[in-house]
């Protein structure tokens, strides 16, 4: 059996897994194009008449409620927190990889252990802090919160990426008298750009999809897109088509970002896989 023939079953399995993961997304998009009555049928009617009524409802055709403020809040919180995460995680990862500190593995384990706390366990103290400081329903508090949530995983990822930077380049920069900021900006960042792109995309997705804290800590002013999505779920009437339309629109920024940075994402996540 040739190598090509040996890999063929794995290729078929990969295609099957890919189709399996894409089917729910396609079903969501198809349901968003149906009327509420057709979307609620059991079993669902695949060949039902298509309509954009669900999208019209999402954009406030009948209610007059615009989805743009929540979408802009999500973009501000996600992009702002991702930028802060990168500004903090790159120097921290540099210290843990290229200029290793003592017991760096213990430091990384401490960072990662902060992600082991259940999110529900942190809601009450965080809510009380936001209330005491007057930061409830404030987008800046969400940015700081998302930064603290994504920073541990970003440091962990960036440490493995920066460990692949050739030491000879750093030594040459030091001989030329480059400062730490110059070294990070002109030497480390270009080499580790795939890893930085992968980390940025992961942090952006985590921030964009976060619901629980945004639901509890925001209201009218700083409500995000996932919170706005839950407003379509009611105990009266049909809402499945509107929810699918809202989910489709809210998923688009993540899909666009993923397709745009897919080459960098693959490179970044595969760094260090092959020596």
Protein Blocks (a to p, Z undefined) as FASTA:
>chain_A
ZZklmmmmmmmmmmmmmmmmmmmmmmmmmmmmpcfklmmpccddfkbccdfklmmmmnop
mnopafklmmmmmmmmmmmmmmmmmmmmmmmmmmmmmmccehklmmmmmmmmmmmpcfkl
mmmmmmmmmmmnopghifklmmmmmmmmmmmmmmmmmmmmmmmpcfklmmmmmmnopafk
lmmmmmmmmmmmmmmmmmmmmmmmmmmmpmklmmmmpcklmocfklmmmmmpcfedjfkl
mmmmmmmmmmmmmmmmmmmmmmmmmmmmmgokaZZ
